[in-house]
């Protein structure tokens, strides 16, 4: 997505073609904020453009620090999948509250039925081996939007991204009814995309 086109589109939606109320820095700030909100609201399968794979990482003693992934977006919630590097077996994500269930023999972790959870910036593996070599699928930080740049997200999200930015801008200008209308339209689009699945 071309950021210049988004800036122009945003000026039109804000009824500010001369950019007197919302100059480039204000609109860019709104677009960057909108990009973050959009990433947080979309299901992970719709963010393939910013999905990365960290290959052959050793989870020493069953843990791997996420601080090593300098381009990780947000925190542990950005981890979508973990798999064994050698066999390609995927780990099942599990919540902290469900770990107790693993004590039952039906759910005991093994090389063919591994589990993982994220806690305090670390991936913990329950895999039947002490230090598995894993591949980590995660969301990377998108490139910050600048006037002459490109947006990392799918171009089909342009409309929604600009609607969120318009809602943010109207809110900064204390036009709350317009802000809510723009955000409602954006959230309806996000819901449609998320409900569709892949």
Phi, psi and omega in degrees: 000133179279123183292324177302319179294322178294321178298317179295313179300318180295320177300319179295314180296329180273006180053043183224059184296335179273357178059043179273324179275321185232099179281177182306312181300321179293317180291322177295320177299316179295319180293320178293320176297318179297320179299316178296316179298318181297316179299320181291335185263336181278145172296147186303328183293348179262008182240037184297334181294336179244018176270130180239162176233121174266111186270152174046061176257130180271124176270082184300126184054031175083009179230150175221125181283128178284348179294341178291330180277087187294338181259015179296131178279126177067234184228210184300340178293349179274356178277120182260324182209155172225140177218157172294133180294319186280313186266341182080007178288130180274142177279143176272126177290144181220147179274161178301322183290341182266357183299325181303326180297336181292345178289340176286139185298332180297331186248009184301133179294146178208179179297329180267348179222067182275159178232160171214155170215160180246131179210128177048057176061028176223147170265128176252128179253139174238094194228005181080358174227155187289312185228076182291149173266121190234161169249137184243124176263126184211163175272131177266161176296131176286158176294136176298141183281129176231157189308319184259011186263191179240151175269137181288338185283164180302132180303336179293346180268000183308308184301313181294317180300316180292323177298317178296316179299322177296317178299317178297315182295315178299322179296319178295333181266008178060031172259075191292328178294319178290321178300314181295321179297317179294317180292321178300318179296318179295315182293327176295319177295319178296316179299318179300314180296313181295324180290333180293326188076196183282000000 
